[in-house]
Amino acid sequence: TTPVHQTPGVAWPSPYPAGGTSPLPAGTFGFGKNFGAKYELGKEVGRGHFGHTCSAVVKKGEYKGQTVAVKIISKAKMTTAISIEDVRREVKILKALSGHNNLVKFYDACEDALNVYIVMELCEGGELLDRILARGGRYTEEDAKAIVVQILSVVAFCHLQGVVHRDLKPENFLFTTRDENAPMKLIDFGLSDFIRPDERLNDIVGSAYYVAPEVLHRSYSMEADIWSIGVITYILLCGSRPFWARTESGIFRSVLRADPNLDDSPWPSVSAEAKDFVKRFLNKDYRKRMTAVQALTHPWLRDDQRQIPLDILVYRLIKQYLRATPLKRLALKALSKALKDDELLYLRLQFDLLEPRDGVVSLDNFRTALTRYLTDAMKESRILEFLHALEPLAYRSMDFEEFCAAAISPYQLEALDRWEEIAGTAFQHFEQEGNRVISVEELAQELNLAPTHYSIVQDWIRKTDGKLNFLGFTKFLHGVTIRGANTRRH
């Protein structure tokens, strides 16, 4: 096992090149200029890649007398347009995301000729990293669950708002007090970004041990945060890192190629549910990972008392379903019929959040549910654009059975241990209700394949009756992806 220690979050290459020393003028950001009049700076409480943090006392205003944390970022280091934009965006995200219990509270942003000052709630309980080290690296499953639930809750909130954190690690979760059961707060949105529906990001940022494979491949979205939570959960349960090497490039190689070790001690004594949970987060294929909301309904964490938030994945999948061909919809319906009741729990909770009337939902339900969570961040990331894509539901409704067909992901189901069984049962339903004679040309057109790719689907059709065979059914569910669309240079 390898010891866990602090890792700096970084953008590769760093957005703050060395050299330039010309401070930006005092009004560059449009932040308040009266920092000294409002705050009395105290001692340093933390130091990161992008600046250092001090405690301070508020001298006037509604928080007078309160002790706060101030992140100080030197303007001398901001030598590129990107670095200036990063600071502007960090403040924008902190402002826009207020309102979650596990998110650090933002109070104020100020600037003078030398620095930018971001004023936030002071968390005095230390980093999650320190508590892991103090325990000799291992948490009991019950204690680990309490930590993971808080992480998932705040990340689900960020993702619904269209914010990807990109630097989730134990150093970026602080406890509010030294108390054993103190709540945790997610801090440091310096590498975070707004992400629009169906957008892929391509800049490599984060901390080496926690970085997801698709980030290294320069095409990623929210699922990169989920991978990082998987790494944190792995560390909590066994005290060592899942991917390790002596050099940064070695770590990256391990992330891309190695499987996490779930065999050596203490893993034999860890519950099957916990191991399944970690596996479903550390899947190299981002499409097969659970979302933060789904994870909150996973058997390892399941708690019927817990309120489950809305999951933006449902909107994404229903958008695809509404655009799908009739044959694809029939295939998805067959797939949803193969699921057991407990596997439908997440979908049942999501359906209930839409507040169905007479057992059905339409566009209004989707709009009302989403606007209930509306913050400024959601406007910035244009999450509401999903509602335009759901426009067909203005003229019809969807019952729970169709909702299940529309809101399941074949990729995620494929990651389940009983996928073979699910697919077999689904194919039986499909044979009864949806399988029909189809030509290679028609099938290729269903999948938007160019004539040069027709040969891909040739062995998907039975010679005996010209209908989809079992292989064809499972492949057809996934569709064929030709890579490289919709990435953004940053």
C-alpha positions as CSV (number, residue, x, y, z in Angstrom):
1,T,0.0,0.0,0.0
2,T,1.1,3.5,-0.6
3,P,0.7,6.4,1.8
4,V,-1.8,9.1,0.9
5,H,-0.5,12.6,1.1
6,Q,-1.4,16.0,-0.3
7,T,-1.5,16.6,-4.0
8,P,-1.7,20.0,-5.6
9,G,-4.6,20.5,-8.0
10,V,-3.2,21.8,-11.3
11,A,-4.1,22.7,-14.8
12,W,-1.6,21.1,-17.2
13,P,0.1,23.2,-18.4
14,S,-0.3,25.6,-15.5
15,P,-2.4,28.6,-16.5
16,Y,-0.1,30.9,-14.5
17,P,3.2,31.0,-16.5
18,A,6.2,32.3,-14.5
19,G,7.6,35.6,-15.5
20,G,5.2,38.5,-15.8
21,T,5.0,40.8,-12.8
22,S,2.9,43.7,-14.0
23,P,-0.1,43.9,-11.5
24,L,-3.5,44.3,-13.1
25,P,-5.2,47.6,-12.3
26,A,-7.4,47.8,-9.2
27,G,-10.7,47.7,-11.1
28,T,-9.9,44.7,-13.4
29,F,-12.6,42.5,-11.9
30,G,-15.2,45.0,-10.8
31,F,-15.0,43.6,-7.3
32,G,-15.3,45.8,-4.2
33,K,-12.2,47.9,-3.4
34,N,-12.6,48.4,0.3
35,F,-11.1,45.1,1.6
36,G,-9.0,46.8,4.3
37,A,-11.9,48.8,5.6
38,K,-14.1,45.7,5.9
39,Y,-11.8,43.0,7.1
40,E,-9.0,42.5,9.6
41,L,-6.6,39.8,8.3
42,G,-5.4,37.1,10.6
43,K,-3.1,34.1,10.3
44,E,-2.6,31.9,7.3
45,V,-4.7,28.8,7.4
46,G,-3.9,27.1,4.1
47,R,-1.9,27.3,1.0
48,G,-2.8,26.1,-2.5
49,H,-1.5,26.1,-6.0
50,F,-3.4,29.4,-6.8
51,G,-2.9,31.4,-3.7
52,H,-3.1,31.2,0.1
53,T,-5.9,31.5,2.6
54,C,-6.0,33.5,5.8
55,S,-8.6,33.9,8.6
56,A,-10.0,37.4,9.0
57,V,-12.5,39.2,11.2
58,V,-15.4,41.2,9.6
59,K,-15.1,44.8,10.8
60,K,-18.5,46.1,9.6
61,G,-21.8,45.1,7.9
62,E,-24.2,42.3,8.6
63,Y,-21.5,39.8,9.5
64,K,-19.6,42.2,11.8
65,G,-17.5,40.3,14.4
66,Q,-17.6,37.0,12.5
67,T,-14.4,35.2,11.6
68,V,-14.2,34.3,7.9
69,A,-11.7,32.7,5.5
70,V,-10.1,34.8,2.8
71,K,-8.4,33.3,-0.3
72,I,-5.8,35.7,-1.5
73,I,-4.7,35.5,-5.1
74,S,-1.8,37.6,-6.3
75,K,-2.4,39.7,-9.4
76,A,1.2,39.4,-10.3
77,K,0.6,35.7,-11.1
78,M,-2.2,36.5,-13.5
79,T,-0.3,37.0,-16.6
80,T,-2.7,35.5,-19.2
81,A,-6.2,36.2,-20.2
82,I,-7.0,32.6,-19.2
83,S,-5.8,33.1,-15.6
84,I,-7.8,36.2,-15.2
85,E,-10.9,34.4,-16.6
86,D,-10.3,31.5,-14.2
87,V,-10.5,33.9,-11.1
88,R,-13.5,35.6,-12.5
89,R,-15.2,32.2,-13.1
90,E,-14.3,30.9,-9.6
91,V,-16.1,33.9,-8.0
92,K,-19.0,33.5,-10.4
93,I,-19.4,29.8,-9.6
94,L,-19.2,30.4,-5.8
95,K,-21.8,33.1,-6.0
96,A,-24.1,31.2,-8.3
97,L,-24.0,27.9,-6.3
98,S,-25.0,29.1,-2.9
99,G,-27.5,27.2,-1.0
100,H,-26.3,23.6,-0.3
101,N,-25.3,22.5,3.2
102,N,-22.1,20.8,2.1
103,L,-20.9,23.8,0.0
104,V,-18.6,26.5,1.4
105,K,-20.6,29.7,1.9
106,F,-19.5,32.6,-0.2
107,Y,-19.6,36.1,1.3
108,D,-17.7,38.6,-0.8
109,A,-15.1,39.3,-3.4
110,C,-12.7,42.3,-3.2
111,E,-9.6,43.5,-5.0
112,D,-6.8,46.1,-4.7
113,A,-3.8,46.8,-6.9
114,L,-2.0,43.7,-5.7
115,N,-4.5,40.9,-5.0
116,V,-8.0,39.5,-5.4
117,Y,-9.7,38.5,-2.1
118,I,-12.4,35.8,-2.0
119,V,-14.2,35.9,1.3
120,M,-15.8,32.7,2.4
121,E,-17.0,30.8,5.5
122,L,-14.2,29.6,7.7
123,C,-14.1,25.8,8.3
124,E,-12.1,25.1,11.4
125,G,-12.3,21.3,11.4
126,G,-9.4,20.6,9.0
127,E,-9.3,18.6,5.8
128,L,-10.8,15.2,5.1
129,L,-7.2,14.2,4.2
130,D,-6.0,14.9,7.7
131,R,-8.8,12.8,9.2
132,I,-7.9,9.9,6.9
133,L,-4.3,10.1,8.0
134,A,-5.2,10.5,11.7
135,R,-7.1,7.2,11.4
136,G,-4.1,5.4,9.9
137,G,-5.9,5.5,6.6
138,R,-8.9,3.4,7.1
139,Y,-12.5,4.2,7.9
140,T,-15.2,1.6,8.9
141,E,-17.8,1.2,6.2
142,E,-20.4,3.1,8.3
143,D,-18.1,6.0,8.8
144,A,-17.0,6.0,5.1
145,K,-20.7,6.0,4.1
146,A,-21.4,9.2,6.2
147,I,-18.5,10.9,4.3
148,V,-19.5,9.6,0.8
149,V,-23.1,10.6,1.2
150,Q,-22.1,14.2,1.9
151,I,-19.7,14.2,-1.1
152,L,-22.4,12.8,-3.4
153,S,-25.0,15.2,-2.2
154,V,-23.0,18.3,-2.9
155,V,-21.7,17.0,-6.3
156,A,-25.2,16.0,-7.4
157,F,-26.2,19.6,-6.6
158,C,-23.3,21.0,-8.6
159,H,-24.0,18.7,-11.6
160,L,-27.7,19.6,-11.7
161,Q,-26.7,23.2,-11.9
162,G,-24.3,22.4,-14.8
163,V,-21.1,22.9,-12.8
164,V,-18.3,20.3,-13.0
165,H,-15.8,20.7,-10.1
166,R,-12.8,19.0,-11.7
167,D,-10.6,18.8,-8.6
168,L,-12.4,16.6,-6.1
169,K,-10.0,15.2,-3.6
170,P,-9.8,14.8,0.2
171,E,-7.9,18.1,0.6
172,N,-10.8,20.0,-0.9
173,F,-13.4,18.8,1.7
174,L,-13.1,20.7,5.1
175,F,-15.0,19.9,8.3
176,T,-16.8,22.9,9.8
177,T,-15.5,22.1,13.3
178,R,-13.2,19.7,15.1
179,D,-16.2,17.7,16.2
180,E,-16.2,14.0,15.1
181,N,-19.6,14.3,13.4
182,A,-19.1,17.9,12.0
183,P,-20.5,18.3,8.5
184,M,-18.1,18.7,5.5
185,K,-17.9,21.5,3.0
186,L,-16.6,21.3,-0.5
187,I,-14.2,24.2,-1.2
188,D,-11.9,25.4,-4.0
189,F,-13.8,26.0,-7.2
190,G,-10.6,27.3,-8.9
191,L,-10.6,24.6,-11.5
192,S,-14.4,24.3,-11.9
193,D,-16.4,25.2,-15.0
194,F,-19.9,25.6,-16.3
195,I,-20.7,22.9,-18.7
196,R,-23.6,23.1,-21.3
197,P,-25.9,20.3,-22.2
198,D,-24.1,17.6,-24.3
199,E,-20.8,19.6,-24.2
200,R,-17.4,17.9,-23.7
201,L,-14.5,19.7,-22.1
202,N,-10.9,19.0,-23.3
203,D,-8.5,20.8,-21.0
204,I,-6.5,18.5,-18.7
205,V,-7.0,19.8,-15.1
206,G,-7.2,18.2,-11.7
207,S,-4.9,16.3,-9.4
208,A,-3.0,13.3,-10.8
209,Y,-4.2,10.6,-8.4
210,Y,-7.8,11.6,-8.9
211,V,-7.9,12.4,-12.6
212,A,-10.3,10.3,-14.8
213,P,-9.1,8.5,-17.9
214,E,-11.3,10.5,-20.2
215,V,-9.8,13.8,-18.9
216,L,-6.4,12.4,-20.1
217,H,-8.1,11.6,-23.5
218,R,-9.3,15.3,-23.6
219,S,-13.0,14.7,-23.9
220,Y,-15.0,14.6,-20.7
221,S,-18.0,15.9,-18.8
222,M,-19.6,15.5,-15.3
223,E,-18.6,11.8,-15.1
224,A,-15.0,12.9,-14.5
225,D,-16.1,14.1,-11.0
226,I,-17.7,10.7,-10.3
227,W,-14.4,8.9,-11.0
228,S,-12.7,11.2,-8.5
229,I,-15.3,10.3,-5.9
230,G,-14.6,6.6,-6.6
231,V,-10.9,7.2,-5.9
232,I,-11.8,9.0,-2.6
233,T,-14.2,6.1,-1.6
234,Y,-11.5,3.6,-2.4
235,I,-9.0,5.4,-0.1
236,L,-11.5,5.7,2.7
237,L,-12.2,2.0,2.6
238,C,-8.6,0.7,2.4
239,G,-6.2,3.5,3.2
240,S,-4.2,3.4,-0.1
241,R,-4.6,4.8,-3.6
242,P,-6.1,2.8,-6.4
243,F,-3.6,4.2,-9.0
244,W,-0.1,4.9,-8.0
245,A,3.4,5.4,-9.5
246,R,6.5,7.4,-8.6
247,T,6.1,9.9,-11.5
248,E,3.2,11.9,-12.8
249,S,3.3,10.1,-16.2
250,G,3.4,6.8,-14.3
251,I,0.2,7.7,-12.4
252,F,-1.5,8.7,-15.7
253,R,-0.5,5.3,-17.2
254,S,-1.9,3.5,-14.2
255,V,-5.2,5.5,-14.4
256,L,-5.5,4.6,-18.1
257,R,-4.5,0.9,-17.9
258,A,-4.5,-0.5,-14.4
259,D,-7.5,-2.0,-12.6
260,P,-7.9,-1.0,-8.9
261,N,-6.9,-3.8,-6.6
262,L,-10.0,-5.1,-4.7
263,D,-8.4,-8.5,-3.7
264,D,-5.7,-7.7,-1.2
265,S,-6.3,-6.9,2.5
266,P,-8.5,-5.3,3.7
267,W,-10.8,-5.9,0.7
268,P,-11.8,-9.5,1.6
269,S,-13.5,-8.1,4.7
270,V,-15.2,-5.3,2.9
271,S,-18.9,-5.8,2.0
272,A,-19.9,-6.9,-1.5
273,E,-22.1,-3.8,-1.9
274,A,-19.2,-1.4,-1.1
275,K,-16.9,-3.2,-3.6
276,D,-19.7,-3.0,-6.2
277,F,-20.1,0.7,-5.5
278,V,-16.4,1.4,-6.0
279,K,-16.3,-0.7,-9.2
280,R,-19.2,1.3,-10.6
281,F,-17.4,4.5,-10.0
282,L,-14.0,3.4,-11.2
283,N,-15.2,2.1,-14.6
284,K,-12.8,3.3,-17.4
285,D,-15.9,3.8,-19.6
286,Y,-17.5,7.0,-18.3
287,R,-20.9,6.0,-19.8
288,K,-21.1,3.0,-17.5
289,R,-20.6,5.0,-14.2
290,M,-23.4,5.8,-11.9
291,T,-24.4,9.5,-11.5
292,A,-24.1,11.0,-8.0
293,V,-27.9,10.8,-7.6
294,Q,-28.0,7.1,-8.7
295,A,-25.2,6.4,-6.2
296,L,-27.3,7.7,-3.4
297,T,-29.8,4.9,-4.2
298,H,-27.2,2.2,-4.5
299,P,-27.7,-0.7,-2.1
300,W,-24.5,0.3,-0.2
301,L,-25.9,3.7,0.7
302,R,-29.7,3.1,0.4
303,D,-31.7,4.9,3.0
304,D,-35.5,5.3,2.5
305,Q,-35.6,8.4,4.7
306,R,-33.2,10.3,2.5
307,Q,-34.5,12.9,0.1
308,I,-33.1,12.2,-3.4
309,P,-32.5,15.2,-5.7
310,L,-33.5,15.5,-9.4
311,D,-30.9,13.9,-11.7
312,I,-30.1,15.8,-14.9
313,L,-29.2,12.4,-16.5
314,V,-32.9,11.7,-16.8
315,Y,-33.4,14.8,-18.9
316,R,-30.5,13.8,-21.1
317,L,-31.7,10.3,-21.7
318,I,-35.3,11.3,-22.3
319,K,-34.1,13.8,-24.9
320,Q,-32.4,11.0,-26.7
321,Y,-35.5,8.8,-26.4
322,L,-37.8,11.4,-27.9
323,R,-35.4,11.6,-30.9
324,A,-35.1,7.8,-31.2
325,T,-36.8,5.7,-34.0
326,P,-39.8,3.5,-33.1
327,L,-37.6,0.4,-33.3
328,K,-35.1,1.8,-30.8
329,R,-38.0,2.8,-28.4
330,L,-39.3,-0.8,-28.5
331,A,-35.9,-2.1,-27.7
332,L,-35.5,0.2,-24.7
333,K,-39.0,-0.7,-23.5
334,A,-38.0,-4.4,-23.7
335,L,-34.9,-3.6,-21.7
336,S,-36.8,-1.7,-19.0
337,K,-39.2,-4.7,-18.6
338,A,-36.3,-6.9,-17.7
339,L,-35.4,-4.9,-14.6
340,K,-36.4,-6.0,-11.1
341,D,-38.3,-3.7,-8.7
342,D,-35.3,-2.8,-6.6
343,E,-33.4,-1.9,-9.8
344,L,-36.3,0.5,-10.7
345,L,-36.1,2.3,-7.3
346,Y,-34.0,5.2,-8.7
347,L,-36.4,5.6,-11.6
348,R,-39.4,5.5,-9.4
349,L,-37.9,8.3,-7.2
350,Q,-37.1,10.4,-10.2
351,F,-40.6,9.9,-11.6
352,D,-42.1,11.0,-8.2
353,L,-40.0,14.1,-8.2
354,L,-41.8,15.1,-11.5
355,E,-45.1,15.0,-9.5
356,P,-47.1,13.0,-12.0
357,R,-50.8,13.8,-12.4
358,D,-53.0,10.7,-12.8
359,G,-49.9,8.6,-13.2
360,V,-48.5,10.5,-16.1
361,V,-46.0,13.3,-16.8
362,S,-45.7,15.8,-19.6
363,L,-43.5,18.8,-20.4
364,D,-45.0,20.9,-17.6
365,N,-43.9,18.4,-15.0
366,F,-40.3,18.4,-16.4
367,R,-40.3,22.2,-16.5
368,T,-41.6,22.7,-12.9
369,A,-39.2,20.1,-11.5
370,L,-36.2,21.7,-13.1
371,T,-37.1,25.3,-12.2
372,R,-37.5,24.3,-8.6
373,Y,-33.7,23.9,-8.5
374,L,-33.0,27.0,-10.5
375,T,-29.9,29.1,-9.6
376,D,-27.8,31.6,-11.5
377,A,-25.4,28.7,-12.3
378,M,-28.1,26.9,-14.2
379,K,-28.7,30.0,-16.4
380,E,-25.0,30.2,-17.1
381,S,-24.7,26.6,-18.0
382,R,-27.9,26.7,-20.1
383,I,-29.3,23.6,-18.5
384,L,-32.8,24.8,-19.3
385,E,-32.0,24.1,-22.9
386,F,-33.0,20.5,-22.1
387,L,-36.6,21.7,-21.9
388,H,-36.6,22.7,-25.6
389,A,-35.4,19.2,-26.5
390,L,-38.4,17.8,-24.5
391,E,-40.9,19.9,-26.4
392,P,-42.6,16.9,-28.0
393,L,-44.0,16.2,-24.4
394,A,-46.0,19.4,-24.7
395,Y,-48.5,17.4,-26.8
396,R,-48.4,14.0,-25.1
397,S,-47.7,12.4,-21.8
398,M,-45.6,9.6,-20.5
399,D,-46.6,7.0,-17.9
400,F,-44.1,5.3,-15.6
401,E,-43.6,2.3,-17.9
402,E,-42.6,4.6,-20.8
403,F,-40.6,6.8,-18.5
404,C,-38.5,3.8,-17.5
405,A,-37.8,2.9,-21.1
406,A,-36.9,6.5,-21.8
407,A,-34.7,7.1,-18.7
408,I,-32.5,4.0,-18.6
409,S,-29.0,3.8,-20.0
410,P,-28.0,0.5,-21.7
411,Y,-24.3,1.4,-20.9
412,Q,-24.9,1.7,-17.2
413,L,-26.9,-1.6,-17.1
414,E,-24.0,-3.3,-19.0
415,A,-21.8,-2.6,-15.9
416,L,-24.1,-4.7,-13.7
417,D,-23.1,-8.2,-12.7
418,R,-26.4,-9.6,-14.0
419,W,-26.2,-7.8,-17.4
420,E,-26.3,-11.1,-19.3
421,E,-29.5,-12.1,-17.5
422,I,-31.1,-8.7,-18.1
423,A,-30.2,-8.7,-21.8
424,G,-31.5,-12.2,-22.2
425,T,-34.8,-11.4,-20.6
426,A,-35.1,-8.1,-22.5
427,F,-34.5,-10.0,-25.8
428,Q,-37.4,-12.3,-25.0
429,H,-39.7,-9.3,-24.6
430,F,-38.3,-7.8,-27.8
431,E,-38.9,-11.0,-29.7
432,Q,-42.6,-10.9,-28.6
433,E,-43.3,-7.2,-29.0
434,G,-40.8,-5.5,-31.3
435,N,-38.6,-7.7,-33.4
436,R,-39.4,-7.4,-37.1
437,V,-37.8,-8.2,-40.5
438,I,-35.2,-5.6,-41.2
439,S,-32.6,-5.3,-44.0
440,V,-28.9,-4.4,-43.5
441,E,-29.5,-1.1,-45.3
442,E,-32.5,-0.2,-43.1
443,L,-30.6,-1.1,-39.9
444,A,-27.6,0.9,-41.0
445,Q,-29.9,3.9,-41.6
446,E,-31.6,3.4,-38.2
447,L,-28.1,3.9,-36.8
448,N,-27.1,6.8,-39.1
449,L,-24.3,4.8,-40.6
450,A,-22.7,5.8,-43.9
451,P,-22.8,3.1,-46.7
452,T,-19.1,2.5,-46.1
453,H,-20.0,1.2,-42.6
454,Y,-22.9,-1.2,-43.6
455,S,-20.7,-4.2,-43.0
456,I,-20.6,-3.5,-39.3
457,V,-24.3,-4.6,-38.9
458,Q,-24.3,-7.6,-41.2
459,D,-24.0,-10.2,-38.5
460,W,-26.6,-8.6,-36.4
461,I,-29.5,-10.0,-38.5
462,R,-30.6,-13.7,-38.4
463,K,-30.3,-15.5,-41.7
464,T,-33.4,-17.6,-40.9
465,D,-36.0,-14.9,-40.7
466,G,-34.3,-11.5,-41.3
467,K,-34.9,-10.2,-37.8
468,L,-32.4,-8.9,-35.2
469,N,-30.5,-11.7,-33.4
470,F,-29.4,-11.4,-29.8
471,L,-26.0,-9.8,-30.7
472,G,-27.8,-7.4,-33.0
473,F,-30.3,-6.5,-30.2
474,T,-27.6,-5.7,-27.6
475,K,-25.5,-3.7,-30.1
476,F,-28.5,-1.9,-31.5
477,L,-29.4,-0.7,-28.0
478,H,-26.1,1.0,-27.7
479,G,-25.9,2.4,-31.2
480,V,-22.7,3.0,-33.0
481,T,-20.5,5.9,-31.9
482,I,-18.2,7.5,-34.4
483,R,-16.0,9.6,-32.1
484,G,-14.9,13.2,-32.1
485,A,-18.1,15.4,-32.0
486,N,-18.8,18.5,-29.9
487,T,-15.6,19.2,-27.9
488,R,-14.6,22.6,-26.9
489,R,-11.1,24.1,-27.0
490,H,-10.3,25.9,-23.8
